[in-house]
């Protein structure tokens, strides 16, 4: 069964246009960050063990060390990216909620205040349901 009515097709994505994605919930970001930090610590220990073995055998392989270090830097970059996403998600979560003249929070998509019944002013941007 097609997702779109017959004759209508979705607009193809424009090349070079950024893809807009929703932020994952902060709990998922925290979980991913903790998992990456555990992997990073394990890789650091492995790198230390590798260096010790190369010292013992008196055979130093620079290419192997560089590969392992590049993996660690990539993990640290991903942790920094998750930190930025987490701070963005938390700042969006704590933005001030739109309020009616009566003081009640206005829910996202509301046309009228749930408390007093006044019409929502067009210039006011309602708060999302999470903030109410």
C-alpha positions, 0 to 999 in steps of 0.5 A: 500500500503506497504511503502517498495518494496516487499521483503524488510523490514526495519531493526529492531531497535537494542535494546539499540541503541539510537533513533535519533530524529530531534530537533524541531524548536526553536519557538516550544521549546519556546512555550513549555517552556512558557506553562510549566512555566505557569503550574509550577507557577499555581502548586506552587500557588496550593501547597501554598493553599494546605499548608494553608488549611492543617494548617487551618484544623490542618491536615497535609498530608505528602504524598500529599505534597510530590506528589505535590512537585515531580510534581513540580520537574518533571516540572522543570526538563522538563524546564531544558531539553527544555532549553538545547534543545533550546541552542543546536538548537540555536547553530546549527542555528548560525554555520558558513556557508560553502563558495565558493572561490568567497565568496558565501554561499554553500547550502546544497546538492549543487554540484556547487556554485550558484554564480560562478559555481565552483564545490564544494570541497568534504572536504567542508561541505555545509551549510544548506538552513536556514543559507544562 
